[in-house]
Amino acid sequence: MTAPLTTAERQEHLPALGQTGWGAIPERDAIRKIWKFRSFSEAWGFMSRAALAAEKANHHPEWSNVYNVVDVTLTTHSADGLSMLDIDLARKMDKLAGDTGEVQRDHSEPVECLCKLHHGE
Ligand SMILES: C[C@H](O)[C@H](O)[C@H]1CNC2=NC(N)=NC(=O)C2=N1
């Protein structure tokens, strides 16, 4: 089983992801980011590349796509919350999206606040 993130790991890794547009989901130990691409083709291209990265890591997103928008939630089901696998996949997705997608702001809280929600210490 994959270990849940410790408080120290949250403080080390989550703020940088917050800077790239990942947000906290209320009442869940999970992070969310919404991209809007220029077209369905770009959105689907991103999803195809992210799917290969997810399959390689055996760690899979909860996500949906409507036309050019991709809405991604990351959490580790076996850990019942965030683990390093989510941090790694979030970074890979940021890299794969590059600057092709514009980040859509939702109304969730900044990702930093997940430091308060720590599991496993
Ligand atoms: C059997 C297989 O390794 C597990 O079901 C994997 C697959 N992908 C997964 N993805 C995510 N996000 N969380 C998991 O706990 C998980 N478990």
The ligand as an SDF file (V2000), in Angstrom:
LIG
                    3D

 17 18  0  0  0  0  0  0  0  0999 V2000
   -4.5690   -2.9790   -8.4710 C   0  0  0  0  0  0  0  0  0  0  0  0
   -4.0440   -1.6060   -8.8200 C   0  0  0  0  0  0  0  0  0  0  0  0
   -2.6810   -1.5390   -8.5850 O   0  0  0  0  0  0  0  0  0  0  0  0
   -4.7210   -0.5390   -8.0100 C   0  0  0  0  0  0  0  0  0  0  0  0
   -6.1120   -0.6660   -8.1260 O   0  0  0  0  0  0  0  0  0  0  0  0
   -4.2550    0.8740   -8.3420 C   0  0  0  0  0  0  0  0  0  0  0  0
   -4.6430    1.3480   -9.7250 C   0  0  0  0  0  0  0  0  0  0  0  0
   -4.6920    2.7890   -9.8440 N   0  0  0  0  0  0  0  0  0  0  0  0
   -4.9010    3.5830   -8.7770 C   0  0  0  0  0  0  0  0  0  0  0  0
   -5.0880    4.8850   -8.9130 N   0  0  0  0  0  0  0  0  0  0  0  0
   -5.3530    5.6800   -7.8820 C   0  0  0  0  0  0  0  0  0  0  0  0
   -5.5470    6.9770   -8.0780 N   0  0  0  0  0  0  0  0  0  0  0  0
   -5.4100    5.1690   -6.6380 N   0  0  0  0  0  0  0  0  0  0  0  0
   -5.2250    3.8740   -6.3710 C   0  0  0  0  0  0  0  0  0  0  0  0
   -5.2960    3.4470   -5.2050 O   0  0  0  0  0  0  0  0  0  0  0  0
   -4.9580    3.0130   -7.4670 C   0  0  0  0  0  0  0  0  0  0  0  0
   -4.7350    1.7350   -7.3160 N   0  0  0  0  0  0  0  0  0  0  0  0
  1  2  1  0
  2  3  1  0
  2  4  1  0
  4  5  1  0
  4  6  1  0
  6  7  1  0
  6 17  1  0
  7  8  1  0
  8  9  1  0
  9 10  2  0
  9 16  1  0
 10 11  1  0
 11 12  1  0
 11 13  2  0
 13 14  1  0
 14 15  2  0
 14 16  1  0
 16 17  2  0
M  END
$$$$
